[in-house]
Amino acid sequence: MISCNNITFKYPQSDFVFQLKNMDIKKGQQTAIIGPSGCGKTTFINLISGILKPDSGVISVDDITLSDFNKTERQDFRIVSMGLIFQEFELLDYLSVFENILLPYRINSLLSLDKKVKERAKILAERVGLGDKITRYPKQLSQGERQRVAICRALIAEPKVLLCDEPTANLDPVNRDNIIDILTSYCQDKQTTLVVVTHDHEILPRFKSVINLNPHSS
């Protein structure tokens, strides 16, 4: 499902060089990515998602060589095939919970918003415990509730891959465990490939595999 071979990437005007020799994540696999701050965990997520393009090497997702695509092609592939969840939630305060969940369909012409999609949004909201809050706005929600909205938004287009960058960093232990429950159970049901970047080693037993990006790890 996700394959990286001999990847290098360097930011302009930076001494940091991200390097990854080989990595393979199978379809439906649930993987945690760990490593010290500054080792390139967010860079890794941005490379897999096509936000960044490697300077060298090959990245393939779902048998598509993403590293061969230009910026527009990578963006189109990301819209159709991937869901992204961020530490800061990235919700729009002026949109209701329901409209935030549907946002990918409002802003991307590749996705067609219809009655079936709206019904799926309601079902997702119900599944994460927000069924009675779809008319509320982000400022009326708790931290855990806002992150659940972000999860629904990432899942609304039924992506093949779900990429999460520190999705539980701003949450208390109860909400953290709830979010991990939601992510892992959904991805298991749908055979969605799940990749979670985290500093929280307490959640690692929940994942089938753990990849350490620390270049000095044994």
Secondary structure, DSSP 4 states (H G I P E B T S, - for coil): -EEEEEEEEE-TT---EEEEEEEEE-TT-EEEEE--TTSSHHHHHHHHHTSS--SEEEEEETTEEGGGS-HHHHHHHHHHHEEEEETT----TTS-HHHHHHHHHHH-TTS---HHHHHHHHHHHHHTT-TT-TTS-GGGS-HHHHHHHHHHHHHTT--SEEEEESTTTTS-HHHHHHHHHHHHHHHHHHT-EEEEE-S-GGGGGGSSEEEE--TT--
